[in-house]
Amino acid sequence: MEDLGLIAELFKTSSTLVRAAASLEKLGNRKGEFDPSEKEALSWSGKFLLAMDWNAQKPSDPPVSGGLALQATSVRPTFYSCLFRMAPQIRSAGMQSEKELISFLINLYKYLISPGMPSKGSKELSSENSKLGASLLREIAESILVQINNNGLPRPFTTLKDEWKPTANELTPFLAF
């Protein structure tokens, strides 16, 4: 049952990220204001991404809840692989250095946390950056679904928990050294 709980949380994470991506695309197309459910999805997604991205975290940031921390930890490798896969899109948006990428991501997180309200030290997202942010959210959401269903392949592990905990599967003898 523990696996089903984790799978359900990850599925919810993916669904929320897709809703937030759709809202960001709406912003990119300059079509209307956000309704309360969109603001909630955007805000949650911003907090989730901030919890996931070690480069964006600051000691002064408020602590995250245990459930959010578990989801962020489970998806963190997926997040970084999505950034790697999106490198061509990121470069075509004019970000050539890691510093520029981190700046974009921090601005995106701040915007998502407080959608439609400029926060201290952040600027309004451009249409291009909101579309890039939406693409990132969709990429992460799709990757989470692939992670959940193991890309349709049978699992060599007994449980999803074992898959994310290398010391509980057949790698244990190699890690014992």
C-alpha positions in Angstrom: 0.0 0.0 0.0 2.9 2.3 0.6 3.7 2.2 -3.1 0.2 3.2 -4.0 0.4 6.3 -1.8 3.6 7.4 -3.3 2.3 6.7 -6.8 -0.8 8.7 -6.1 1.2 11.7 -4.8 3.5 11.6 -7.8 0.4 11.4 -10.1 -1.1 14.4 -8.3 2.2 16.2 -8.7 2.2 15.5 -12.5 -1.4 16.7 -12.8 -0.8 19.9 -10.9 2.3 20.7 -13.0 0.2 20.2 -16.2 -2.5 22.6 -14.9 0.2 25.1 -14.0 1.8 24.7 -17.4 -1.6 25.4 -19.1 -1.9 28.6 -16.9 1.6 29.7 -17.9 0.8 29.2 -21.5 -2.3 31.3 -21.1 -0.1 34.0 -19.6 2.3 33.6 -22.6 -0.5 34.1 -25.0 -1.8 37.1 -22.9 -5.2 35.6 -22.5 -7.0 36.7 -19.4 -6.5 36.5 -15.7 -5.9 33.4 -13.5 -8.8 31.9 -11.7 -8.3 30.7 -8.1 -7.7 27.1 -9.0 -5.0 28.2 -11.5 -3.4 30.4 -8.9 -3.4 27.5 -6.5 -1.7 25.2 -9.1 0.8 27.9 -10.0 1.7 28.6 -6.4 2.0 25.0 -5.4 4.2 24.3 -8.5 6.5 27.2 -7.6 7.0 25.9 -4.1 7.5 22.4 -5.4 10.1 23.5 -7.9 11.9 25.6 -5.4 12.0 22.6 -3.0 13.4 20.5 -5.8 16.1 22.9 -7.2 19.1 22.9 -4.8 20.6 25.8 -6.8 17.7 28.1 -6.0 17.3 27.3 -2.3 18.5 29.8 0.3 18.9 29.3 4.0 16.3 32.0 4.6 13.6 30.1 2.6 10.8 28.8 4.8 11.0 25.0 5.4 8.7 22.8 3.3 6.3 20.2 4.5 7.3 16.6 4.8 5.0 15.5 1.9 6.3 18.2 -0.4 9.9 17.3 0.5 9.3 13.6 -0.3 7.8 14.5 -3.7 10.6 16.9 -4.5 13.3 14.3 -3.5 11.6 11.6 -5.5 11.5 13.8 -8.6 14.7 15.8 -8.3 16.7 13.5 -10.7 13.9 13.9 -13.2 14.0 17.7 -12.9 17.7 17.9 -13.7 17.4 15.4 -16.6 14.5 17.6 -18.0 16.7 20.7 -17.8 19.4 18.7 -19.7 16.9 17.6 -22.4 15.6 21.1 -22.8 19.1 22.6 -23.2 18.4 23.5 -26.9 15.2 25.4 -26.0 17.0 27.1 -23.1 19.9 28.2 -25.4 17.5 29.4 -28.1 15.8 31.6 -25.4 19.1 33.4 -25.0 20.4 31.7 -21.9 24.0 30.7 -22.5 25.4 30.4 -19.0 24.4 28.5 -15.9 24.1 31.9 -14.1 21.5 33.0 -16.7 19.6 29.7 -16.3 19.6 29.9 -12.5 18.3 33.5 -12.7 15.5 32.5 -15.1 14.5 29.6 -12.8 14.5 31.7 -9.6 12.4 34.3 -11.4 10.0 31.6 -12.6 9.7 30.1 -9.1 9.0 33.5 -7.6 6.4 34.3 -10.3 4.7 30.9 -9.8 4.6 31.2 -6.0 2.8 34.6 -6.3 1.1 34.5 -9.7 0.3 37.9 -11.1 1.8 39.8 -8.2 5.4 41.0 -8.6 7.5 39.8 -5.7 10.6 41.5 -4.3 13.6 41.1 -6.6 11.6 39.5 -9.4 10.4 40.9 -12.7 7.3 40.0 -14.8 7.8 36.9 -17.0 8.1 37.7 -20.7 5.8 35.8 -23.1 8.8 33.8 -24.2 9.9 32.9 -20.7 6.4 32.0 -19.6 6.2 29.6 -22.6 9.6 28.2 -21.7 8.5 27.7 -18.1 5.3 26.0 -19.3 7.4 23.6 -21.5 9.6 22.8 -18.5 6.6 22.1 -16.3 5.1 19.8 -19.0 8.4 18.0 -19.5 8.7 17.3 -15.8 5.0 16.2 -15.6 5.5 13.8 -18.5 8.7 12.4 -17.1 7.0 11.8 -13.7 4.4 9.7 -15.5 7.1 7.7 -17.3 8.8 7.3 -13.9 5.6 6.0 -12.4 4.8 3.4 -15.0 8.4 2.5 -15.8 7.9 3.4 -19.4 5.6 0.4 -19.8 8.3 -2.1 -19.0 7.9 -4.8 -16.3 9.6 -3.8 -13.0 12.7 -5.8 -12.0 12.1 -4.6 -8.4 9.4 -5.7 -6.0 8.1 -2.3 -5.2 8.4 1.3 -6.4 10.0 2.2 -3.0 12.7 -0.4 -3.6 13.5 1.2 -6.9 14.2 4.6 -5.3 16.1 3.1 -2.4 19.2 1.4 -3.9 20.1 -0.3 -0.6 16.9 -2.3 -0.7 17.4 -4.0 -4.1 19.9 -6.2 -5.8 22.6 -3.4 -5.8 23.0 -4.0 -2.0 26.1 -6.2 -2.3 27.9 -3.5 -4.4 27.1 -0.8 -1.9 28.3 -2.8 1.1 32.0 -2.1 0.5 
